Structures are given as C-alpha cells and as structure tokens.
C-alpha cells in the first residue's frame, strides 16, 4: 500500500490529525485487542523491574482509549501519572504514563519481550475501595447478559460482575439426595435466571421460587417454608439486598438504624430450631460491604451479629487469585473456570479456619462440564490420603498400575474415566466415614418428611402458596 492510499484510509477513519483508538477496535475480540495492545507497547511502551509495563502518550484521547483497552483485557492499571514531555531539554507538552502488570507477554519486540516476567502476586489483579459517597436513590434495574458464564464488565474500570452459582450446585445436590422433596429459592435480589439455574443442574419442576418485596416478607416466607416437611433446602439470596418496610416508607433523608438486623435477629432464632426439626438446610447468602465506621476491619457483613452467632457454619468465598482457565468458545477466548477459596470462618460442628480450594467451571469446555472440577478434586484428595502413590512428579493409578506425570494429568485421567473417578470418590468417602456425624434417627426422620407417592410435590407447593404473604409472587417453575 502506498503512503497516499494509507492516508485515504486514515482520513476515512478520522485518524488524521486526531490520534485515538476507534471504537470498533475497542470492541474487537480478545485476541485482536491483545494484538493491538502489543503494537502500542512495541512503539510507546517499556518493561521495567518485576514485569511492570509502562505505556506513555502525549495525546489525551489516545490515553483514554489505551486505558479502556487495558481494562477491557482484565488488567489492572496501577497508576496513570500526568507529567511533561521534553525534547532536547525543552518542554513540548503534557505526558501521561500508565503502568500495569500482565499474566501474558504483552510485547512483540524481542528486546522488550525478554525483560517481561508474569505478575507473581494476586495484588496486581485485586481492586480496592478508596472512597464511598452517599447519593440520592435513583430507579435501578437488574440485568442479565447473553454470556456463557453470565459475567460482564461494569463501569469505566471494567469491574467483573457475576451472579451466584454455588447455591445452584447445592440445590441440585439436595434434589438428587432427596428425590421426594423440593427446594425453595427466595429471590430477594429479583434476578433469578431459570436457564442459568437449569444449566447448573437444578430441576425446575421441583423448585419453589418466591420474590419478596421487603425483608419482612422474605423472613415470613422462609419460616413458612421451614415449617413444611416438604423442603430439603431453602436458599435466601441475599441479605445484602434486603430492605425493610420501614425503609421503603421513609424518604431518602430519613435515617433508619439497624432495620434489617432486627428482622434477621428474629429470623435466625426461630429458623435454627425449625430447620433441625424438619431436616431442612437453610442457606443464607451475604456479601461483604465496605466498613465506613472507625471500628473493625475494612469490610463487614450486613444483617447484624445474629447471622454470625446463630448459624451453624459460615463459609467465606473468594477468588483464589491464581490463573483462571481460558478456552476458545465460538472463536472467542473467554474465561471458563476460576479457582475459589472457601474458608470456614465459623463452625459449630468442627474446627474452623480450614480452607478448601475449588476449581469452578462456569462454561462447558475442554476442561470439563459446568460445575466443580470433580476429577481434579478427586486426584488431589486421593494423593493426599494415600490412595494414589506419589513418587516425585509421578503418580501411580491403583486400578491399572499406570504411572502418570503431573497432578493435572491425573485429573485428566479421571475426567476421561468417569467410572474410576466415581469409585475413587466412594473410596475416599469410606476412608473418612468415621469423621462424619450421623444420627440414628436420620432415616426415620426422612421417611416422615417425604410427601409419599399419593401427594405430588407440586400439589403441596400450590397449597402452600396460599399461606405465604404476596402469594402471587410464588412461581412453581
């Protein structure tokens, strides 16, 4: 292409005399945006110590486009400093420097690419709350996106947002264990997605869905569900989204003190006894919030102290900060799995403080189906408990005597041989059977709870709907 022909193209794109990144480039595929960033860094970037990448521009529109490009790739900008550009000792104008770290090499040019090292700490990817400002309430709407993992980037900082998924796994497990019982989902956040729940294994024909408008309705419906012998599990999602009737009736400038904690305190005292009596599991979802008071840590949990001391077990879930699983789906490279750290922050039935590492697949891919990576989990536990012998980096499969190099390959072996994976998991459960607390009356209690062949579950849900506040909001899917 001649320089004249290139000028014509640049003029048509509005780039002559106005340096910026056109919007179609910022909305391109992940691989195309990575290539674009590499091109920018090869000309105007550098690599410093510990893999710190710096990109400098003297044009503000180009800076704004580069910032959006970097953040859209899941990278965290550490600093954006404004200074002055100089040439032979003369100040020529403003200069903006952007610094970040990347888990993949962002350079093409060898002299820069050889200096790069991957980000070694999770801090390079974490974001922290710096300030909280009070604003007047405005109408809001919960949205869902057409994405395999239901994640999307929100705001100028491209913060990754996602919906609750582990509760769906628990609900599906309860439905499998108790085939004659159903589960209930109290959707306080009003964003339940039936298709997403079904993808995680939830049987929608044995699910009661309730949309409360205020915290009091959520609490009353929860207690009514618990009093029935029909429900194996009840999920409340979430405490952080609860507002009381008192709060809805007051204006924005009228304060309400501890309104939700008062409702929660009354709830957990009654719910504990009902759950035990009827053999139901109650899962209450909560989220961390910034602590704006002068006491305590940086974060706290809504709902008051009753949730902490009234529940049997508190589990704290966070991203483990390790590399995520990526795969190419329909031509786009996307995240298909993340490692999650589950910490037992409180436990009345055993020691607390233990941490479980779980690889959660959010999209079906070459790494496995949606859900917890059962094959990898089986491999790790089998090695830890001595059912698979380890010799350095080699592992011996007991069923065949085959030696496999690397724990990841052992997980692949169980993934390709589901029957052996199931047998190994049962052997692991049998090995730890003496650590499981059981009740002599458990079987008898379950028989009492079952609805029986003559009383279909959906019929009883429909009958129960008449006793719940705002019963028109109860959906039997």
C-alpha positions in Angstrom: 0.0 0.0 0.0 1.3 3.4 -0.9 1.5 6.3 1.6 -1.2 8.0 -0.3 -3.5 5.0 0.0 -2.9 4.8 3.7 -3.7 8.4 4.1 -7.1 7.9 2.5 -7.9 5.1 4.9 -6.8 7.1 7.9 -8.8 10.1 6.8 -11.9 7.9 6.4 -11.5 6.6 9.9 -11.0 10.1 11.3 -7.4 9.4 12.5 -5.6 12.1 10.6 -4.9 15.0 12.9 -6.8 13.2 15.8 -5.0 10.4 17.4 -7.3 8.0 19.1 -8.3 4.3 19.2 -11.5 3.9 17.1 -14.4 2.2 18.9 -14.6 -0.9 16.6 -11.0 -1.7 17.7 -12.1 -1.5 21.4 -15.0 -3.8 20.7 -13.0 -6.4 18.8 -12.3 -10.0 20.0 -9.9 -10.6 22.9 -7.1 -11.8 20.7 -7.4 -8.7 18.4 -7.3 -6.4 21.4 -4.3 -8.1 22.8 -2.5 -7.7 19.4 -3.5 -4.0 19.4 -2.0 -3.5 22.9 1.2 -5.3 21.8 1.5 -2.9 18.9 1.1 0.1 21.1 3.6 -1.2 23.6 6.2 -2.0 20.9 6.2 1.6 19.8 5.5 3.6 23.0 5.9 1.1 25.9 8.7 -0.3 28.1 9.2 -3.1 30.6 10.7 -2.4 34.0 11.6 -4.4 37.1 9.4 -7.4 38.1 7.5 -7.2 34.8 6.0 -3.7 35.4 4.8 -2.5 32.0 4.7 1.2 31.2 2.9 2.9 28.3 3.3 6.6 27.6 1.4 9.0 25.3 1.2 12.8 24.8 -2.3 12.8 23.4 -5.2 12.6 25.9 -7.7 10.9 23.6 -5.2 8.2 22.9 -4.6 7.8 26.6 -8.3 7.4 27.3 -8.6 4.7 24.6 -5.5 2.9 25.9 -6.9 2.9 29.4 -10.2 1.3 28.2 -8.2 -1.2 26.1 -6.1 -2.3 29.0 -9.0 -2.6 31.4 -11.2 -4.5 28.9 -8.5 -7.2 28.9 -8.9 -7.8 32.6 -5.7 -5.9 33.5 -5.5 -3.6 36.5 -4.0 -0.1 35.9 -1.7 0.7 38.9 -1.0 4.3 38.1 -1.9 7.0 35.5 0.5 9.8 36.1 0.5 13.2 34.3 3.8 14.9 33.7 5.6 16.8 31.0 7.2 15.6 27.8 10.7 17.0 26.9 12.8 17.0 23.8 16.4 18.1 24.0 15.7 19.8 27.3 12.6 21.7 26.0 9.1 21.0 27.4 6.9 20.0 24.5 3.7 19.4 26.3 1.9 17.0 28.7 2.8 13.4 29.1 0.7 10.6 30.6 2.3 7.4 31.9 0.2 4.2 32.5 1.7 1.3 34.5 0.3 -2.3 34.8 1.2 -5.9 35.1 0.0 -8.7 32.8 -0.2 -12.5 33.2 0.8 -12.9 29.5 3.6 -11.3 27.5 2.3 -8.0 26.1 5.3 -7.4 23.8 6.4 -8.5 20.3 9.8 -6.8 20.1 12.4 -9.2 21.5 14.4 -6.6 23.4 11.2 -5.8 25.4 9.7 -9.3 25.5 12.8 -10.8 27.1 12.6 -8.4 30.0 9.0 -9.3 30.8 8.0 -11.6 33.7 4.5 -12.6 34.6 2.7 -11.0 37.6 3.6 -13.0 40.6 1.1 -11.7 43.2 -2.7 -11.6 43.3 -2.4 -7.9 44.5 -1.6 -7.0 40.9 -5.2 -8.1 39.9 -7.2 -7.0 43.0 -9.1 -3.8 43.3 -9.6 -1.8 46.5 -12.3 0.6 47.6 -10.8 4.0 48.2 -13.9 6.1 49.0 -17.7 5.8 49.4 -20.0 8.7 48.6 -23.7 8.9 49.5 -26.0 9.7 46.6 -29.8 10.1 46.4 -31.7 6.9 45.4 -32.5 6.5 41.7 -34.5 3.9 39.8 -32.4 0.8 39.2 -32.8 -2.4 37.2 -31.1 -5.8 37.5 -29.8 -7.0 34.1 -28.8 -10.3 32.7 -26.3 -10.7 29.8 -26.2 -13.3 27.0 -22.8 -14.7 28.0 -21.9 -18.4 28.7 -20.6 -17.5 32.2 -23.0 -14.6 32.9 -20.2 -12.2 33.6 -19.8 -8.7 32.2 -17.6 -5.7 32.7 -19.3 -2.8 34.6 -18.3 0.8 34.6 -15.2 2.6 33.3 -12.9 0.5 35.4 -14.3 -2.7 33.8 -15.1 -4.5 37.1 -16.1 -8.1 36.6 -19.6 -8.8 37.9 -21.3 -12.2 38.1 -24.3 -14.0 39.6 -24.4 -16.5 42.4 -23.8 -20.1 41.2 -22.6 -22.3 44.1 -26.1 -22.2 45.6 -27.5 -23.7 42.5 -25.0 -26.6 42.9 -26.2 -27.1 46.4 -29.8 -27.1 45.4 -29.2 -29.6 42.6 -27.4 -31.9 45.1 -30.3 -31.6 47.6 -32.7 -32.6 44.8 -30.7 -35.7 43.9 -30.3 -36.8 47.6 -34.0 -36.3 48.4 -35.9 -37.2 45.3 -39.3 -36.9 47.0 -38.7 -33.4 48.3 -38.2 -30.0 46.7 -36.1 -26.9 47.2 -37.1 -23.2 47.6 -35.3 -20.1 46.4 -36.2 -16.8 48.0 -35.0 -14.2 45.4 -34.5 -11.0 47.3 -32.3 -9.6 44.5 -35.0 -10.3 41.9 -32.5 -11.6 39.3 -33.1 -15.3 39.3 -32.4 -16.8 35.8 -34.2 -20.2 35.3 -32.0 -21.1 32.3 -28.8 -20.5 34.3 -30.1 -22.5 37.2 -31.0 -25.4 34.9 -27.5 -25.3 33.4 -26.1 -25.9 36.9 -28.4 -29.0 37.4 -31.4 -27.5 39.2 -34.7 -29.4 38.4 -37.1 -26.5 37.8 -40.1 -28.8 38.2 -39.1 -29.3 41.9 -38.3 -25.6 42.7 -40.4 -23.1 44.5 -39.4 -19.5 43.6 -40.6 -16.6 45.7 -39.9 -12.8 45.1 -40.3 -10.9 48.3 -40.7 -7.1 48.1 -39.4 -6.3 51.7 -37.3 -8.1 54.3 -40.3 -9.0 56.4 -41.9 -10.9 53.5 -38.6 -12.8 52.9 -38.4 -13.7 56.6 -42.0 -14.8 56.9 -41.9 -16.9 53.7 -38.7 -18.5 54.9 -40.2 -19.6 58.2 -43.3 -20.9 56.4 -41.1 -23.0 54.1 -39.2 -24.3 57.1 -42.4 -25.3 58.9 -43.4 -27.5 56.0 -41.9 -31.1 55.8 -41.6 -30.8 52.0 -38.4 -28.7 51.6 -35.0 -30.2 51.7 -33.2 -26.9 51.2 -34.1 -23.2 51.3 -31.9 -20.5 49.8 -32.1 -16.8 50.6 -30.3 -14.6 48.1 -29.3 -12.3 49.7 -29.2 -10.4 53.0 -27.3 -7.5 51.4 -30.3 -6.8 49.1 -32.9 -6.7 51.9 -34.8 -3.5 52.7 -37.5 -3.3 55.4 -41.0 -2.0 55.1 -39.9 0.9 57.3 -37.2 1.9 54.9 -39.5 1.8 51.9 -42.0 4.2 53.6 -39.4 6.8 54.5 -37.8 9.4 52.3 -34.1 9.3 51.4 -33.1 11.8 54.0 -34.8 9.9 56.9 -32.4 7.5 58.6 -33.3 4.0 59.8 -31.0 2.3 62.2 -30.4 -1.4 62.2 -33.7 -2.1 60.5 -32.6 -5.2 58.6 -30.6 -6.7 61.6 -33.7 -6.6 63.7 -35.6 -8.7 61.2 -32.6 -11.1 60.8 -32.1 -11.5 64.5 -35.7 -12.6 65.0 -35.5 -14.8 62.0 -32.4 -16.9 62.8 -33.5 -17.6 66.4 -36.7 -19.3 65.1 -35.2 -20.8 61.9 -32.5 -22.8 63.7 -35.0 -24.9 65.6 -37.3 -25.3 62.6 -34.5 -26.4 60.3 -33.4 -29.1 62.8 -36.9 -30.3 63.5 -37.8 -30.8 59.8 -34.4 -31.9 58.5 -34.0 -28.9 56.1 -30.9 -26.9 55.2 -31.1 -23.1 55.2 -28.5 -21.3 53.1 -28.4 -17.5 53.6 -26.2 -15.6 51.1 -24.5 -12.4 52.1 -21.9 -10.1 50.6 -19.0 -8.1 52.1 -19.5 -4.4 52.3 -17.0 -1.6 53.0 -16.8 -0.7 56.7 -17.2 3.1 56.8 -17.1 3.3 60.6 -13.9 3.9 62.6 -14.0 0.4 64.2 -13.3 -3.0 63.0 -11.7 -4.1 59.7 -12.0 -2.8 56.2 -15.2 -4.8 55.4 -18.2 -6.2 57.3 -21.3 -8.2 56.6 -24.9 -6.8 56.5 -27.5 -8.3 58.7 -26.1 -7.8 62.2 -24.4 -10.1 64.7 -27.1 -12.7 64.8 -26.1 -14.2 61.4 -22.6 -14.7 62.8 -23.5 -16.4 66.1 -26.9 -18.0 65.2 -25.7 -20.0 62.1 -24.1 -23.5 62.3 -21.4 -22.8 59.7 -20.2 -19.6 58.0 -18.3 -20.0 54.7 -16.4 -17.2 53.1 -15.9 -17.4 49.4 -13.2 -15.5 47.4 -11.3 -15.9 44.2 -8.1 -17.6 45.0 -6.1 -15.1 42.8 -4.5 -17.8 40.7 -4.6 -18.0 36.9 -8.0 -18.7 35.5 -8.9 -21.3 32.9 -9.3 -19.9 29.4 -10.6 -21.7 26.3 -11.7 -20.6 22.8 -15.5 -20.8 22.5 -17.1 -19.9 19.2 -13.9 -18.1 18.1 -13.5 -16.0 21.2 -11.1 -16.7 24.0 -13.0 -16.5 27.3 -12.7 -17.4 30.9 -14.3 -20.8 31.6 -13.2 -21.5 35.1 -11.7 -19.9 38.3 -10.2 -21.3 41.4 -12.2 -20.3 44.5 -11.0 -20.4 48.1 -13.8 -21.4 50.6 -12.8 -20.6 54.2 -14.7 -22.0 57.1 -14.9 -18.8 59.2 -17.2 -20.3 61.8 -18.1 -23.8 62.6 -20.2 -25.3 65.4 -19.7 -28.9 64.3 -15.9 -29.0 63.8 -12.7 -26.9 63.7 -12.9 -23.6 61.9 -10.3 -21.8 59.8 -9.8 -24.5 57.3 -9.7 -23.5 53.6 -10.9 -25.6 50.6 -9.6 -24.8 47.1 -12.2 -25.5 44.5 -11.9 -25.1 40.7 -15.3 -23.9 39.5 -16.1 -24.3 35.8 -18.7 -21.7 34.6 -18.7 -22.8 30.9 -18.6 -26.3 29.4 -15.2 -26.6 27.7 -12.3 -28.9 27.1 -11.6 -28.7 30.9 -14.9 -30.3 31.8 -18.6 -29.6 32.3 -20.2 -26.7 34.3 -19.7 -27.1 38.0 -16.9 -28.1 40.4 -14.0 -29.9 38.8 -14.7 -33.2 40.4 -11.9 -35.0 38.5 -9.2 -32.7 39.7 -10.6 -32.7 43.3 -10.6 -36.5 43.3 -7.0 -36.6 42.1 -5.8 -34.2 44.8 -7.6 -35.9 47.7 -6.6 -39.4 46.5 -2.9 -38.3 46.6 -3.3 -36.6 50.0 -5.0 -39.6 51.6 -2.5 -42.1 50.1 -4.9 -43.9 47.7 -2.7 -42.8 44.8 1.1 -43.3 45.4 3.3 -40.4 44.6 7.0 -40.7 43.6 8.3 -37.2 42.8 6.3 -35.9 40.0 4.9 -39.3 39.0 1.6 -40.8 40.3 0.5 -44.4 40.2 -3.2 -45.2 39.4 -4.2 -48.1 41.7 -6.8 -49.6 39.3 -4.4 -50.0 36.4 -0.9 -49.5 37.8 -0.3 -46.8 35.2 2.2 -44.1 36.1 1.2 -40.6 35.2 3.4 -37.5 35.3 1.8 -34.4 36.9 -1.3 -34.0 39.1 -3.1 -32.2 36.3 -2.7 -35.3 34.1 -4.1 -37.4 36.9 -7.2 -35.2 36.9 -7.4 -35.6 33.1 -7.3 -39.4 33.6 -10.3 -39.3 36.0 -12.1 -37.0 33.6 -11.7 -39.5 30.8 -12.6 -42.4 33.0 -15.7 -41.3 35.0 -16.4 -44.8 36.3 -13.0 -45.0 38.0 -13.5 -41.4 39.3 -16.7 -42.4 40.9 -15.2 -45.5 42.5 -12.2 -43.4 43.8 -14.6 -40.8 45.3 -16.5 -43.5 47.1 -13.3 -45.0 48.4 -12.3 -41.5 49.7 -15.7 -41.1 51.4 -15.4 -44.6 53.0 -11.9 -43.7 54.3 -13.3 -40.6 56.1 -16.6 -42.2 57.1 -15.6 -42.2 60.8 -15.4 -38.4 60.7 -19.0 -37.9 59.5 -21.5 -37.2 62.3 -24.7 -39.2 61.7 -28.0 -39.6 63.6 -29.7 -42.9 64.4 -33.0 -41.2 63.7 -32.0 -39.8 60.4 -33.7 -42.4 58.2 -36.8 -42.3 60.3 -36.9 -38.5 60.1 -36.5 -38.6 56.3 -39.5 -41.0 56.0 -41.6 -38.6 57.9 -40.5 -35.7 55.7 -41.3 -37.5 52.4 -44.5 -36.5 50.8 -45.3 -40.0 49.7 -46.5 -41.3 46.3 -50.0 -40.1 46.7 -49.1 -36.4 47.3 -47.2 -34.9 44.4 -44.7 -32.2 45.4 -46.2 -29.6 43.0 -49.6 -30.0 44.5 -48.3 -29.3 48.0 -46.4 -26.3 46.8 -49.5 -24.9 45.2 -51.4 -25.4 48.6 -48.5 -23.8 50.4 -48.7 -20.7 48.2 -52.0 -19.7 49.7 -50.3 -19.2 53.1 -47.4 -17.1 52.0 -47.5 -13.3 52.0 -47.8 -11.9 48.5 -48.5 -15.4 47.3 -49.0 -14.2 43.7 -45.2 -13.8 43.6 -44.7 -17.6 44.2 -43.7 -19.3 41.0 -43.8 -23.0 40.5 -41.5 -23.4 37.6 
